[in-house]
């Protein structure tokens, strides 16, 4: 299912081989970085102050639908299609 919202301002683009939409995002518990999850199953890590791209990780084989840090911030939980 496609996302039910859309971007109102383009901030940056990760240097991925495939173009895909962002399905989920979350801030690190310390607030210094943002993690986005894409339709291609990738996690993209962004710097929190300047929103500069840091790294990309192939995390799932199917689209990532949700990501969330645990209360202690020690673990990241993600779910795919």
N, C-alpha and C positions, 0 to 999 in steps of 0.2 A: 504494500500500500504506500502511495506517495505521502510525503509529509504534508501536514495541513497548515503550514505556515511558510513564510518566505522571508528572505533577507531584504532589509530596507537600505543597507549600506554595505558595499563591498569593502572588506578590510584587507584581506590578503589571500593568496592562493598557495597551497602546498605543492611542491614539485613532484607530483605523483605521475605515474605513467598513464593512469586512467582518470578521467574526470568523473566524479560522483558527488552526489549531494551529501550534506551533513545531516545525520538523523538524530544525533544526541550530542550534548556537550556538558561538561562539568568542570568546576574549578577545583584545583588541588586544595586540601585542607588549609595549607598555609597561605593561599591566595596569590601565590607567585606565578603559577602556570595554569593554563587552560588545556583541557584535553577534549578533542572532538572525535566522534566516531562517524564513519562514512557508510554509504550504501555499498561500497566495495569491500567492506570488512576491515578497513584500516583505522588505526588510531593516529591522530596527528597531535603533536605536542607544540604548544604555542607559549611564548613568553607573555606574562600577564600585563606588564606595563606598556610595552611597545607593540604587542601582538605580532612579534616576529616569529616566523616558523623556526622550530628547533629540530624536530625529527619526525619520522613516520615509521609506523610498525604495522605489518600485516598481522592482524590479531584473529580474524575469523574468516571462514570461507564463504559465509553468507552475510547479508547486510546486518550491521550492528543496529539494534533498536534502542538499547538503553545502556547507560553506564552510571555508576554511582560508587563513591567511596564509602567505606564503612565508617561508623561513628568515630573510631579511634584513628582513622586515616591510614591504617596499615595495609589495607587491602582494597583492590578495585574489583567490583563486580560488574560484569557485562553480560548482556543477553542478545542473541541474534535471532534471525528469522527461522 
